[in-house]
Amino acid sequence: MQTARTTEQWRELDAAHHLHPFTDPHSLNQQGARVITRGEGIHLWDSEGHKIIDGMAGLWCVNIGYGRKDLPEVARRQMEDLAYYNTFFKTTHPAVVELSHLLSEVAPEGFRHIFYTNSGSESVDTMMRMVRHFWAVQGKPEKKVLIGRWNGYHGSTIGGASLGGMTYMHEQGDLPIPGIEHVEQPWWYKYGKDMTPEEFGLAAARWVEDKILEVGPERVAAFVGEPIQGAGGVIIPPSTYWPEVERICRKYDVLLVADEVICGFGRTGEWFGQQTMGFRPDIFTTAKGLSSGYLPIGAVFVGDRVANVLVAGGDFNHGFTYSGHPVAAAVAHANVKALRDEGIVDRVKNETGPYMQERWRATFGNFDHVDDVRGVGLIQGFTLVRNKATHELFPEWGTAGTMCRDIFFENNLIMRACGDHIVAAPPLVITKAEIDEMLGVAGRCLERFEKVVREKGMAG
Ligand code: PLP
């Protein structure tokens, strides 16, 4: 919606009436929000006409890029035919049937059943209720503890925020709820430098085993993790971690759940992060790239073991008015079909992903205050450090990250700071020339950042 107001007027109205997620209203209103008005491919424009490179695909979600003309057309046609009907009780509609069929084709083998939601948080909450229901209908209602990881992110609902390991979220609203446990994240740079990454991957997986034994396997319903932690700062576990976690979960008959809300739909160069990281979950949660953010929709993919129990288990008393919403389902279908048929996911795997990783390392590898330069497909990060030789982090976690992110933003590049991790996840349609453009700006911003670090005496 475009209205004829000035930037100042939008800012004033925004400050007067709009509470922003994860934002301190006071500091936002001092500066005024940047008003984003248009998008095309990997670029956004603000109300002052600045062209911005969106190195984050919105919130890791606009996989297919901005400004597609086919998706609004699909939405318009679906709204005309059937704007809404629900899938409760005994009705369905063509849009949700077609989407389910397509998703079962792109999913790894053995995932033939899908439950719809409106967001990643709802997918996570749905999964939490589903795994408890799975054990309860098999006569094991006491098997209900879910294990997540510190610094993992699983959304903002009470369930998702509890399962996530963001302590600053737990501090508000008396979280986590009972029945949730956490283990440490598989972050080699912080916890494992005295071992090889492979040894550390096995050691970090043993934290999961220790927690299962501490709680008692008969009480543990599932272990849940992002294949690659996104909001936690693009923490990529060593290759040994996930296969070992899978072995441990099987050993103790604990369900293994992948939260693919960020990794899903091509982000890592495969359709799903589990394929890149080499493990097979029992259930996985998705949202974001499912519709590339064109409309809100999420999906929980249920593997055969769990689906067989659910199908035989009677009513699952759970669902949303908009589960499988026809317009969102039709748009998601067109989006996933385009990601597949236009070879977008294949290109991330074979062309743009490898190119990004090579250029990312070449661009950032030689800065004094940048370490642990990492990435796969089109998800990447690095960590800002006080002293690279001694691997010393800055003393106040997050200050350097925010400073660096603000320099990007002032230079019309969006990358994100997760504490002192700087991360990027551009739309999957990014070209090699656009990767050069993005990293050219980012490199110049890092030079500026290091100058400020020196001037402020923050260097170690
Ligand atoms: N799970 C993961 C791994 C996420 O990264 C996110 C959001 O970033 C969520 C769940 C929550 O998704 P939403 O914000 O759509 O509720």
Residues whose N, C-alpha, C, O or C-beta is under 5 A from the ligand:
A	BS01	PLP	S119 G120 S121 E122 Y153 H154 G155 E226 G230 D259 V261 I262 A287
